[in-house]
């Protein structure tokens, strides 16, 4: 039986382990039901803003918006860069990073990644030009960008603004540096698959007085309540049904993931215009925020278990994320060197055959038609790594049955 057929059969039976599953409880679902019944939950917006501000510290000003894309766009607007400025960002990233740059009237410059898929200092330096006015610095998958301090120092010595992208790294700290410490402006997100999982929401933070003033004064578009209700219904409907129904939906969409394809939702279609966050987005983000210590502990524990199991398999080319400076929003398996493609496919096939869903990371931006014409420097590391990397599930609500499938899948690779 081929692994594709075996995976399809498990999906059809509902006997599978989804990559994503929101960490919701009865109170979360009750909040959703209140919104559907007509409660706009308006008080949740100020409550979330206060909670986030308290977490960042008194020097920071926080401004809530509707999405991570909108947060990047707002940060660029607040930065007040000259029209047509160049903005450096990693080629190994999602459309949600580059689209706001283009929408703001600026020119993206694509730079290379390091071994952890974060922006590399040497590549950024190679991109230097008189027109380069900003750099977007993500911490991909919850891994602290190891060149982040050097990048921030390099940028400020040249008058280049640093927009720290903490959308995948909420709660991250490393060597005494917490998320946001490197950025002139820092953007966050509580969207699909993010540390604070939800249907939408984002925010921008700064502690620099001139940027804080512009952030405070920025005008936001009003959210479209009718459109949000449609989006929320689709989002909740995707996860509130059982795995049997979700399995059939995946089959109907032919969505069994492939190495090298974009991750779900990475279509570039979302609006980048900064709009106000809606009450339901704030309410769900705030509930996730309250659970964050537990979420972080569970993610770290699941990542440790994956590491232990994969080490026993003995792949020669497997590279795993670092254990330190990581909140494990994603736990990727990357393969590099001779035989990497074969080992990557072998692991993925075993997981899918046992009903364990994996998720691709990103197709590099310069390999996507809309962004092929962007200026770029040498992207050798990105091109060497991107096609043999994908993520393994570490969501906080992995259950005993999920681990049974994972253990069984890896056991088929060792004969146990």
ZAMARGU-4260 file (C-alpha; in steps of 0.2 Angstrom, whole numbers, plus 5000, padded with zeros to 4 digits):
<rodrens>
0) 5000/5000/5000 | 5007/5017/4995 | 5010/5030/5008 | 4998/5042/4999 | 4984/5029/4999
5) 4988/5024/5017 | 4987/5043/5022 | 4971/5045/5013 | 4963/5030/5021 | 4967/5037/5038
10) 4960/5054/5034 | 4944/5046/5028 | 4942/5037/5044 | 4947/5052/5055 | 4961/5042/5063
15) 4975/5055/5060 | 4985/5068/5070 | 4982/5086/5063 | 4997/5098/5062 | 4986/5112/5069
20) 4972/5111/5082 | 4968/5127/5092 | 4971/5125/5111 | 4953/5130/5115 | 4942/5125/5130
25) 4924/5127/5134 | 4926/5145/5139 | 4934/5149/5123 | 4920/5141/5114 | 4908/5150/5125
30) 4916/5167/5120 | 4914/5162/5102 | 4895/5158/5104 | 4893/5175/5113 | 4900/5184/5098
35) 4889/5174/5086 | 4874/5178/5097 | 4877/5197/5094 | 4889/5202/5108 | 4903/5212/5100
40) 4914/5210/5115 | 4921/5228/5113 | 4928/5228/5131 | 4940/5215/5126 | 4950/5227/5115
45) 4956/5238/5129 | 4958/5223/5141 | 4970/5215/5128 | 4979/5231/5125 | 4982/5233/5144
50) 4988/5215/5146 | 5000/5216/5132 | 5007/5233/5138 | 5009/5226/5155 | 5019/5212/5148
55) 5031/5223/5138 | 5034/5236/5151 | 5029/5254/5155 | 5041/5261/5141 | 5031/5253/5127
60) 5016/5259/5118 | 5005/5245/5110 | 4993/5248/5095 | 4981/5234/5091 | 4976/5230/5073
65) 4967/5216/5063 | 4982/5205/5057 | 5000/5202/5057 | 5001/5209/5039 | 4992/5225/5045
70) 5004/5226/5059 | 5019/5226/5047 | 5010/5239/5036 | 5006/5250/5051 | 5024/5249/5057
75) 5030/5255/5039 | 5018/5269/5039 | 5023/5274/5057 | 5042/5273/5051 | 5038/5287/5038
80) 5051/5281/5026 | 5054/5290/5010 | 5043/5284/4996 | 5051/5270/4986 | 5063/5265/5000
85) 5071/5248/5000 | 5067/5237/5014 | 5077/5221/5017 | 5069/5205/5023 | 5073/5186/5022
90) 5069/5177/5006 | 5064/5162/5016 | 5048/5170/5023 | 5029/5171/5020 | 5020/5183/5009
95) 5013/5191/5024 | 5030/5199/5027 | 5033/5206/5009 | 5016/5211/5004 | 5014/5225/5016
100) 5031/5232/5010 | 5025/5233/4992 | 5008/5239/4998 | 5016/5253/5007 | 5025/5259/4991
105) 5042/5252/4995 | 5054/5240/4987 | 5058/5223/4995 | 5076/5217/4995 | 5078/5199/4998
110) 5092/5192/5008 | 5099/5175/5013 | 5095/5165/5029 | 5107/5156/5042 | 5106/5138/5047
115) 5091/5141/5058 | 5081/5150/5043 | 5083/5167/5051 | 5091/5182/5042 | 5110/5181/5040
120) 5120/5197/5045 | 5133/5194/5031 | 5119/5193/5018 | 5111/5209/5024 | 5128/5218/5023
125) 5129/5213/5005 | 5112/5221/5002 | 5118/5238/5008 | 5113/5253/4997 | 5109/5271/4999
130) 5091/5267/4997 | 5090/5254/5010 | 5080/5262/5024 | 5073/5248/5034 | 5075/5229/5038
135) 5062/5217/5044 | 5070/5205/5057 | 5059/5189/5060 | 5062/5176/5073 | 5056/5161/5062
140) 5047/5147/5070 | 5050/5154/5088 | 5069/5153/5086 | 5079/5169/5091 | 5088/5176/5076
145) 5106/5173/5081 | 5113/5187/5071 | 5099/5199/5078 | 5110/5209/5089 | 5123/5212/5076
150) 5110/5216/5063 | 5102/5229/5075 | 5119/5237/5078 | 5123/5237/5060 | 5107/5245/5055
155) 5107/5259/5068 | 5125/5264/5063 | 5118/5267/5046 | 5101/5275/5050 | 5092/5259/5045
160) 5076/5256/5054 | 5073/5239/5062 | 5056/5232/5062 | 5057/5216/5073 | 5044/5203/5067
165) 5039/5193/5083 | 5023/5186/5075 | 5030/5168/5077 | 5040/5172/5093 | 5029/5178/5107
170) 5036/5175/5124 | 5054/5172/5117 | 5070/5178/5126 | 5088/5173/5124 | 5104/5179/5133
175) 5093/5191/5143 | 5085/5199/5127 | 5066/5198/5126 | 5056/5199/5110 | 5055/5217/5105
180) 5071/5222/5112 | 5080/5223/5095 | 5067/5233/5086 | 5063/5251/5084 | 5046/5244/5080
185) 5040/5227/5084 | 5025/5218/5076 | 5016/5203/5083 | 5001/5192/5077 | 4988/5181/5085
190) 4983/5173/5069 | 4983/5155/5062 | 4997/5144/5068 | 5004/5158/5079 | 5010/5157/5097
195) 4993/5165/5102 | 4982/5155/5090 | 4966/5163/5084 | 4956/5169/5069 | 4966/5186/5068
200) 4973/5200/5077 | 4990/5209/5078 | 4999/5223/5086 | 5013/5235/5085 | 5024/5241/5099
205) 5038/5254/5102 | 5047/5262/5116 | 5054/5277/5105 | 5046/5293/5109 | 5044/5299/5091
210) 5038/5282/5085 | 5026/5281/5100 | 5018/5297/5095 | 5016/5292/5077 | 5009/5275/5083
215) 4997/5284/5094 | 4991/5296/5081 | 4989/5283/5067 | 4972/5282/5059 | 4965/5264/5057
220) 4951/5259/5046 | 4936/5252/5054 | 4934/5233/5054 | 4921/5226/5043 | 4910/5216/5055
225) 4900/5207/5042 | 4916/5201/5033 | 4923/5196/5050 | 4908/5185/5054 | 4910/5176/5038
230) 4929/5173/5041 | 4926/5168/5059 | 4912/5155/5054 | 4924/5147/5042 | 4939/5148/5054
235) 4929/5140/5069 | 4920/5128/5057 | 4937/5121/5052 | 4942/5116/5069 | 4925/5114/5079
240) 4921/5098/5069 | 4928/5081/5072 | 4943/5074/5064 | 4933/5063/5053 | 4925/5078/5044
245) 4941/5087/5044 | 4949/5072/5036 | 4937/5072/5022 | 4939/5090/5019 | 4958/5088/5017
250) 4955/5074/5005 | 4943/5085/4995 | 4955/5099/4994 | 4970/5086/4990 | 4979/5095/5004
255) 4991/5081/5009 | 5006/5093/5011 | 5021/5091/4999 | 5039/5096/5003 | 5042/5113/4995
260) 5024/5119/4994 | 5018/5134/5003 | 5010/5132/5020 | 4991/5133/5022 | 4985/5151/5021
265) 5001/5157/5013 | 4992/5164/4998 | 4996/5183/4999 | 4978/5187/4998 | 4975/5195/5015
270) 4972/5214/5016 | 4987/5223/5022 | 4977/5239/5026 | 4978/5243/5045 | 4961/5241/5052
275) 4955/5240/5070 | 4955/5224/5079 | 4938/5216/5082 | 4931/5211/5099 | 4931/5192/5096
280) 4949/5193/5089 | 4955/5202/5105 | 4945/5190/5116 | 4952/5174/5109 | 4970/5182/5109
285) 4968/5187/5127 | 4963/5170/5133 | 4978/5162/5124 | 4989/5175/5132 | 4982/5170/5149
290) 4987/5152/5145 | 5004/5156/5138 | 5015/5149/5152 | 5006/5132/5150 | 5006/5133/5131
295) 5025/5136/5131 | 5028/5122/5143 | 5018/5110/5133 | 5027/5115/5117 | 5044/5113/5124
300) 5040/5096/5131 | 5033/5090/5114 | 5048/5096/5105 | 5059/5087/5117 | 5050/5071/5114
305) 5052/5073/5095 | 5070/5076/5097 | 5072/5060/5108 | 5063/5049/5096 | 5071/5056/5080
310) 5088/5054/5088 | 5085/5035/5090 | 5081/5034/5071 | 5098/5040/5066 | 5096/5050/5051
315) 5113/5055/5044 | 5107/5072/5037 | 5094/5078/5049 | 5096/5095/5057 | 5084/5100/5071
320) 5080/5117/5079 | 5091/5123/5093 | 5085/5119/5111 | 5089/5136/5118 | 5082/5153/5113
325) 5067/5144/5106 | 5048/5144/5110 | 5044/5130/5098 | 5030/5138/5088 | 5037/5127/5074
330) 5048/5111/5076 | 5056/5109/5059 | 5065/5094/5052 | 5078/5100/5040 | 5089/5089/5030
335) 5106/5094/5022 | 5120/5085/5013 | 5122/5070/5002 | 5106/5059/5003 | 5096/5073/5011
340) 5081/5072/4999 | 5079/5054/5002 | 5079/5055/5021 | 5067/5069/5021 | 5055/5060/5010
345) 5057/5044/5020 | 5053/5052/5037 | 5038/5062/5029 | 5031/5046/5021 | 5032/5036/5037
350) 5023/5050/5046 | 5009/5052/5034 | 5007/5033/5032 | 5003/5033/5051 | 4992/5048/5050
355) 5003/5061/5056 | 5001/5078/5047 | 5017/5088/5043 | 5017/5106/5036 | 5029/5114/5024
360) 5038/5130/5028 | 5040/5142/5014 | 5044/5142/4996 | 5057/5156/4995 | 5050/5172/4989
365) 5061/5174/4974 | 5054/5158/4967 | 5036/5164/4967 | 5030/5174/4952 | 5024/5190/4961
370) 5041/5193/4969 | 5053/5186/4956 | 5058/5203/4950 | 5063/5210/4968 | 5081/5214/4970
375) 5091/5201/4979 | 5108/5196/4985 | 5116/5178/4984 | 5103/5166/4992 | 5114/5151/4992
380) 5109/5145/5010 | 5091/5147/5006 | 5091/5138/4990 | 5101/5124/4998 | 5089/5121/5012
385) 5072/5126/5008 | 5066/5110/4998 | 5070/5098/5012 | 5063/5106/5027 | 5045/5104/5035
390) 5037/5106/5052 | 5031/5092/5064 | 5017/5095/5076 | 5021/5102/5093 | 5004/5110/5097
395) 5000/5111/5115 | 4986/5098/5114 | 4995/5083/5107 | 4986/5069/5115 | 4992/5051/5120
400) 4984/5044/5104 | 4994/5057/5094 | 5010/5051/5102 | 5005/5033/5099 | 5004/5037/5080
405) 5020/5047/5080 | 5030/5033/5090 | 5023/5020/5078 | 5028/5030/5063 | 5046/5032/5069
410) 5046/5014/5074 | 5043/5008/5056 | 5059/5017/5052 | 5069/5007/5065 | 5061/4990/5063
415) 5053/4992/5081
</rodrens>
